[in-house]
Structure formats: structure tokens, C-alpha cells
Amino acid sequence: MNSKHLFQLLILAALWGASFLFIRVGVTDFGVAPLMALRVGIGAAFLLIVLVTRRPLREAAATMRARAVPLLAVGILNSAAPFCLFAYAELTLSAGVTSVINATTPLWGALVAFLWLKDRLNALRSIGLVVGFIGVLMLVWDQIATPHGAAATPATTALAAAAALGATLLYGIAASWTKRHLTGVDSLTVAAGTMTAATVVLLPLAVIYWPSTPISMRAWGAVLGLGVACTGIAYLLFFRLIAAVGPARTITVTFVIPIFGILWGALFLGETVSPGMLEGCAVILAGTALATGVIKRLPGMHTRRADT
């Protein structure tokens, strides 16, 4: 990975880290469903415009019609449902904490692929899963022990953490579903199609639950940041990196997102970063590195050739 691609990876991590900041800012005014409907709607419009500039409209439309059911499923599993779960979680949890929990996505991806697709899970990757989820327990316990805000009780904190973990589980299921049902479809079509499907799913809920109170300009700015920067531009950058350096290197963005999530929350929202939060983050990232194969062996640990 050259310096140009490394810079792009950092920009992607900064954008996706900022998404947790924007959700935290916007969810209070908009509510969960309206905020996420606007996010996926703006993102879908952006990606569809890019799609039709790169390939004939008839060809793209034909592909989407032929794969409508898988695209709808991935749109729900990878966008509509997890986005709403994260927004619900951020009614209680800080942007920094939710960005750290988001780093468990590869853990769920490895576990779901093992159970569903029968992907091999060697001893080191299994250790990584255990370590990663221990880190989650450390993080959640730290948040329960030191709740932030008057509304944050142990029960609401645990429920919010469960919602965020549910979102990352859905990401893991979506990855295996995509591999099973959308292999061969180009990534830009998948992104535009799934975002469009997510918009269709969330639009009725947005109408039903649209807030009756005035919405601040700050919240509208958060929506634009979410839709344009953190969804449309970020997805384009993500797929460019996959094409340039491959998915294995691109997925290392997972390790950098929490850094930006914590940084943006502290800088712009004044969120407290506790030692327990940093410790949980470090353990989660270590487990993720083991589970995804970034760390291929531990000092003094001998692995059989068949496991490499």
C-alpha cells in the first residue's frame, strides 16, 4: 500500500468515524427512523448518480431487477436495520463508545462465516473471537460503572450496548449473505441497490415518526454530513480502495475508525474518554486483529502449516 492509498484509507476512517458524531448530533432532533431514512436516501441518490455516469442506465436497472430480493435483504441487513440500531444506541452511548463497538463487525463476520459458510476458523482466529468479546464486556462494564448523562442508567446503557452489538451482528450476517447471493455483481451496483432498498424500507417509518417539533440547523447539517460525506463519498472511496489494494488491506480501516470516532466525540462534543474505555478498545482491536488474520501468529506459539 503506497502513501496515496494509505492517505485514502485514513480519509475513509475519518469519514466513517465522523458518522457516529453526526448520528449523536442528529438523532435527538430527528429521531431514529427519520434520521436514518434521510441518511440512506441521500446516500442512495449520490451513488445512483455515480452509477449511471459509469455504466448504461438500462444495464444497471436490469441487474437491480434481476437481483432485487438479495439487494433488498442486504439493504435491510447492512443499512436500514443496523443504522437504526446504532442511532438508538447513541441516544444513550457516546459517539466514541459506539465507534469502538462498531470495531466488532469483523468478529461477527468471522463467526457467521464459520457457522453459515463453513469458512475455516483456526485456533488463533478462535482466540481472537474470545479476546474481542472480552473487550466488549470490559467496555460495557466501564460504561455501566460510569454512566454519562442523567438518562443513562445501568439498564439503558446495557440495552444501548446490546443494540449496537446487534447492529454489528447484522453487518456480519450481511457480509455472508452478500458472498452467498451477490457474488459477481459489481460493488457499485450493490452499494447503490442496497441503499435504494434501505430507503424504500425506512421511508414509511420516517413519515410516521417525523418529529412534530422544529429541527435545528445543527441537526440538518448532521444529516448532510451523514448522507453525503459518511455514506456517498465514503462508499465510493471504499470501493476504490478495494479495487486498488484489495479487500484484505481495505478492511484494516476497521482498526482506525475507533480512533477517529473517539477523537471527534472528544473534540466536538466534549465526550469523556475514560481509561476503561481505552482499555476495552485496545482489547477489542487486538481480538479483531487475531480473528481477521492481521496477526498470523503469537510469540512462542507454533501453528501447523495447514492453518496458515
C-alpha positions as a printed NumPy array, in Angstrom:
array([[  0.   ,   0.   ,   0.   ],
       [  1.621,   3.242,  -1.146],
       [  1.309,   6.644,   0.545],
       [ -1.62 ,   7.69 ,  -1.675],
       [ -3.681,   4.631,  -0.731],
       [ -2.712,   4.989,   2.93 ],
       [ -3.933,   8.59 ,   2.878],
       [ -7.221,   7.473,   1.292],
       [ -7.604,   4.816,   3.98 ],
       [ -7.173,   7.455,   6.682],
       [ -9.745,   9.71 ,   4.998],
       [-12.198,   6.794,   4.865],
       [-11.626,   6.047,   8.562],
       [-12.116,   9.737,   9.402],
       [-15.406,   9.837,   7.456],
       [-16.806,   6.679,   8.982],
       [-15.588,   7.749,  12.422],
       [-17.431,  11.04 ,  11.922],
       [-20.681,   9.188,  11.185],
       [-21.016,   8.399,  14.904],
       [-20.558,  12.088,  15.704],
       [-23.252,  13.107,  13.203],
       [-25.661,  10.443,  14.474],
       [-25.192,  11.656,  18.03 ],
       [-25.917,  15.241,  16.94 ],
       [-28.91 ,  14.473,  14.717],
       [-30.809,  11.7  ,  16.492],
       [-32.169,  13.88 ,  19.298],
       [-33.956,  16.233,  16.889],
       [-34.948,  13.79 ,  14.164],
       [-35.484,  10.533,  16.   ],
       [-34.133,   7.187,  14.833],
       [-36.112,   6.317,  11.689],
       [-36.313,   9.805,  10.099],
       [-32.584,  10.415,  10.589],
       [-31.582,   7.081,   9.056],
       [-34.099,   7.38 ,   6.211],
       [-32.539,  10.708,   5.258],
       [-29.046,   9.219,   5.521],
       [-29.718,   6.282,   3.203],
       [-31.871,   8.395,   0.884],
       [-29.128,  10.975,   0.326],
       [-26.524,   8.225,   0.039],
       [-28.654,   6.31 ,  -2.475],
       [-29.18 ,   9.391,  -4.649],
       [-25.441,  10.108,  -4.629],
       [-24.487,   6.529,  -5.525],
       [-27.169,   6.202,  -8.225],
       [-25.884,   9.352,  -9.941],
       [-22.35 ,   7.933,  -9.91 ],
       [-23.627,   4.563, -11.152],
       [-25.419,   5.953, -14.208],
       [-22.363,   8.03 , -15.153],
       [-20.217,   4.885, -15.221],
       [-22.448,   2.373, -16.988],
       [-25.619,   2.429, -19.13 ],
       [-28.792,   3.04 , -17.135],
       [-30.57 ,   0.116, -18.798],
       [-27.793,  -2.294, -17.815],
       [-27.734,  -1.136, -14.188],
       [-31.532,  -1.26 , -13.917],
       [-31.633,  -4.765, -15.385],
       [-29.09 ,  -6.009, -12.846],
       [-31.029,  -4.488,  -9.96 ],
       [-34.313,  -6.028, -11.142],
       [-32.704,  -9.448, -11.544],
       [-31.17 ,  -9.293,  -8.039],
       [-33.986,  -7.352,  -6.36 ],
       [-34.58 ,  -9.807,  -3.499],
       [-30.901, -10.201,  -2.469],
       [-30.382,  -6.441,  -2.756],
       [-33.414,  -5.83 ,  -0.54 ],
       [-32.149,  -8.333,   2.022],
       [-28.684,  -6.767,   2.135],
       [-30.233,  -3.288,   2.213],
       [-32.076,  -4.25 ,   5.393],
       [-29.229,  -6.232,   6.986],
       [-26.372,  -3.893,   6.07 ],
       [-28.016,  -0.459,   6.162],
       [-31.607,   0.034,   7.32 ],
       [-31.618,  -2.129,  10.463],
       [-28.048,  -1.596,  11.757],
       [-28.145,   2.15 ,  11.094],
       [-31.322,   2.398,  13.184],
       [-29.833,   0.255,  15.947],
       [-26.755,   2.48 ,  16.123],
       [-28.932,   5.6  ,  16.209],
       [-30.967,   4.104,  19.053],
       [-27.75 ,   3.212,  20.902],
       [-26.474,   6.781,  20.6  ],
       [-29.475,   8.102,  22.477],
       [-27.543,   6.743,  25.484],
       [-23.979,   5.9  ,  24.476],
       [-21.349,   8.359,  23.312],
       [-20.127,   8.579,  19.735],
       [-16.739,   7.266,  20.836],
       [-18.139,   4.171,  22.539],
       [-20.377,   3.221,  19.619],
       [-17.463,   3.613,  17.197],
       [-15.476,   1.17 ,  19.342],
       [-18.338,  -1.347,  19.387],
       [-18.508,  -0.991,  15.607],
       [-14.999,  -2.489,  15.511],
       [-16.518,  -5.857,  16.49 ],
       [-18.013,  -6.194,  12.995],
       [-15.162,  -8.418,  11.7  ],
       [-15.573, -10.654,  14.768],
       [-19.203, -11.299,  13.905],
       [-18.264, -11.627,  10.231],
       [-15.765, -14.386,  11.024],
       [-18.193, -16.183,  13.344],
       [-21.143, -16.023,  10.929],
       [-18.954, -17.165,   8.011],
       [-17.771, -20.119,  10.12 ],
       [-21.299, -21.154,  11.127],
       [-23.026, -20.443,   7.812],
       [-20.453, -20.723,   5.03 ],
       [-18.229, -23.226,   6.87 ],
       [-15.19 , -20.96 ,   6.487],
       [-12.231, -22.341,   8.377],
       [-11.618, -20.878,  11.835],
       [ -8.229, -21.943,  13.177],
       [ -7.05 , -21.796,  16.795],
       [ -5.592, -18.282,  16.554],
       [ -8.736, -16.823,  14.98 ],
       [-10.852, -18.555,  17.629],
       [ -8.704, -16.97 ,  20.342],
       [ -9.259, -13.619,  18.62 ],
       [-13.038, -14.025,  18.847],
       [-12.848, -14.728,  22.567],
       [-10.446, -11.835,  23.199],
       [-12.562,  -9.435,  21.146],
       [-15.766, -10.191,  23.007],
       [-13.958,  -9.955,  26.354],
       [-13.035,  -6.439,  25.251],
       [-16.724,  -5.721,  24.606],
       [-17.603,  -6.854,  28.121],
       [-14.853,  -4.601,  29.523],
       [-16.156,  -1.629,  27.538],
       [-19.799,  -2.161,  28.503],
       [-18.883,  -2.67 ,  32.157],
       [-16.934,   0.592,  32.127],
       [-19.968,   2.399,  30.718],
       [-22.315,   0.834,  33.276],
       [-19.946,   1.687,  36.137],
       [-19.57 ,   5.301,  34.987],
       [-22.78 ,   6.238,  33.108],
       [-22.777,   9.52 ,  31.208],
       [-25.843,  11.733,  31.418],
       [-28.874,  11.753,  33.7  ],
       [-30.827,   9.327,  31.493],
       [-28.022,   6.754,  31.383],
       [-28.856,   4.035,  33.91 ],
       [-27.237,   0.587,  34.007],
       [-30.299,  -0.862,  32.282],
       [-30.452,   1.718,  29.482],
       [-26.686,   1.527,  28.986],
       [-26.783,  -2.272,  28.691],
       [-29.74 ,  -2.073,  26.285],
       [-27.97 ,   0.532,  24.14 ],
       [-24.806,  -1.589,  24.033],
       [-26.897,  -4.617,  23.038],
       [-28.452,  -2.592,  20.21 ],
       [-25.015,  -1.548,  18.93 ],
       [-23.784,  -5.151,  19.109],
       [-26.942,  -6.235,  17.279],
       [-26.027,  -3.794,  14.517],
       [-22.547,  -5.279,  14.113],
       [-24.018,  -8.801,  14.137],
       [-26.269,  -7.778,  11.249],
       [-23.219,  -6.436,   9.398],
       [-21.604,  -9.859,   9.833],
       [-24.703, -11.636,   8.517],
       [-24.908,  -9.199,   5.6  ],
       [-21.308,  -9.96 ,   4.605],
       [-22.018, -13.695,   4.353],
       [-25.355, -13.076,   2.618],
       [-23.619, -10.87 ,   0.06 ],
       [-20.961, -13.512,  -0.554],
       [-23.631, -16.184,  -0.997],
       [-26.168, -14.311,  -3.13 ],
       [-24.464, -11.313,  -4.776],
       [-21.099, -12.697,  -5.869],
       [-20.376, -11.492,  -9.397],
       [-22.345,  -8.239,  -9.082],
       [-20.052,  -5.201,  -9.155],
       [-19.663,  -3.414,  -5.848],
       [-21.018,  -0.035,  -7.002],
       [-24.268,  -1.644,  -8.163],
       [-24.541,  -3.493,  -4.845],
       [-23.967,  -0.274,  -2.895],
       [-26.462,   1.79 ,  -4.916],
       [-29.038,  -1.006,  -4.978],
       [-28.875,  -1.759,  -1.269],
       [-29.001,   1.908,  -0.297],
       [-32.054,   2.361,  -2.531],
       [-33.699,  -0.676,  -0.933],
       [-32.939,   0.655,   2.542],
       [-34.534,   3.97 ,   1.586],
       [-37.717,   2.231,   0.437],
       [-37.889,   0.301,   3.717],
       [-37.275,   3.287,   6.009],
       [-39.325,   5.924,   4.159],
       [-42.745,   4.88 ,   5.57 ],
       [-41.3  ,   4.814,   9.104],
       [-39.796,   8.26 ,   8.581],
       [-43.199,   9.633,   7.569],
       [-44.926,   8.033,  10.558],
       [-42.344,   9.147,  13.112],
       [-41.381,  12.515,  11.606],
       [-40.801,  14.908,  14.538],
       [-43.503,  17.421,  15.346],
       [-41.052,  19.872,  16.929],
       [-38.771,  22.202,  14.921],
       [-35.465,  20.73 ,  13.743],
       [-32.311,  22.731,  14.346],
       [-29.89 ,  23.716,  11.596],
       [-27.231,  21.782,  13.509],
       [-29.248,  18.596,  13.079],
       [-29.813,  19.303,   9.355],
       [-26.073,  19.786,   8.963],
       [-25.522,  16.411,  10.632],
       [-27.903,  14.808,   8.125],
       [-25.997,  16.258,   5.189],
       [-22.719,  15.1  ,   6.675],
       [-24.123,  11.599,   7.173],
       [-25.684,  11.289,   3.745],
       [-23.102,  12.942,   1.507],
       [-19.763,  12.506,   3.272],
       [-20.178,   9.442,   5.504],
       [-22.331,   7.425,   3.087],
       [-21.995,   8.551,  -0.532],
       [-18.369,   9.716,  -0.659],
       [-17.184,   7.127,   1.889],
       [-18.681,   4.213,  -0.056],
       [-17.082,   5.415,  -3.283],
       [-13.712,   5.686,  -1.563],
       [-14.182,   2.256,  -0.002],
       [-14.785,   0.581,  -3.355],
       [-11.885,   2.421,  -4.983],
       [ -9.58 ,   1.095,  -2.272],
       [-10.892,  -2.443,  -2.726],
       [-10.141,  -2.21 ,  -6.433],
       [ -6.688,  -0.702,  -5.834],
       [ -5.31 ,  -2.649,  -2.863],
       [ -7.769,  -5.5  ,  -2.339],
       [-10.394,  -6.219,   0.352],
       [ -7.949,  -7.645,   2.918],
       [ -5.964,  -4.403,   3.163],
       [ -9.024,  -2.194,   2.864],
       [-10.711,  -3.886,   5.828],
       [ -7.871,  -2.637,   8.052],
       [ -9.869,   0.609,   8.14 ],
       [-11.758,  -1.146,  10.971],
       [ -8.778,  -0.579,  13.253],
       [ -8.623,   3.168,  12.598],
       [-12.325,   4.099,  12.765],
       [-12.5  ,   3.969,  16.607],
       [ -9.546,   6.366,  16.846],
       [-11.413,   8.966,  14.816],
       [-14.741,   8.18 ,  16.498],
       [-13.237,   8.832,  19.927],
       [-11.308,  11.881,  18.657],
       [-14.292,  13.591,  17.001],
       [-16.512,  12.913,  20.021],
       [-13.956,  14.405,  22.407],
       [-13.173,  17.418,  20.201],
       [-16.66 ,  18.449,  19.095],
       [-18.98 ,  17.043,  21.765],
       [-16.711,  17.178,  24.804],
       [-17.129,  13.456,  25.448],
       [-15.114,  11.945,  28.276],
       [-12.559,   9.298,  27.347],
       [-12.019,   7.057,  30.375],
       [ -9.068,   4.682,  30.894],
       [-11.527,   1.777,  30.959],
       [-12.876,   2.81 ,  27.567],
       [ -9.38 ,   2.872,  26.069],
       [ -8.542,  -0.487,  27.609],
       [-11.706,  -2.068,  26.2  ],
       [-10.95 ,  -0.539,  22.803],
       [ -7.416,  -1.952,  22.824],
       [ -8.632,  -5.457,  23.71 ],
       [-11.359,  -5.365,  21.033],
       [ -8.886,  -4.277,  18.358],
       [ -6.375,  -6.941,  19.431],
       [ -9.066,  -9.605,  19.189],
       [-10.177,  -8.293,  15.801],
       [ -6.598,  -8.377,  14.524],
       [ -6.32 , -12.042,  15.57 ],
       [ -9.762, -13.035,  14.265],
       [ -9.212, -11.462,  10.856],
       [ -5.71 , -12.834,  10.376],
       [ -3.912,  -9.491,  10.543],
       [ -1.869, -11.089,  13.33 ],
       [ -0.939, -14.511,  11.977],
       [  0.909, -15.936,  14.972],
       [  1.728, -15.147,  18.585],
       [  5.267, -15.193,  20.008],
       [  6.117, -18.701,  21.148],
       [  3.016, -20.184,  19.535],
       [  3.64 , -22.795,  16.861],
       [  0.925, -23.274,  14.256],
       [  0.656, -26.144,  11.868],
       [  1.363, -25.42 ,   8.239],
       [ -2.209, -26.353,   7.347],
       [ -3.503, -23.467,   9.482],
       [ -1.531, -20.77 ,   7.66 ]])
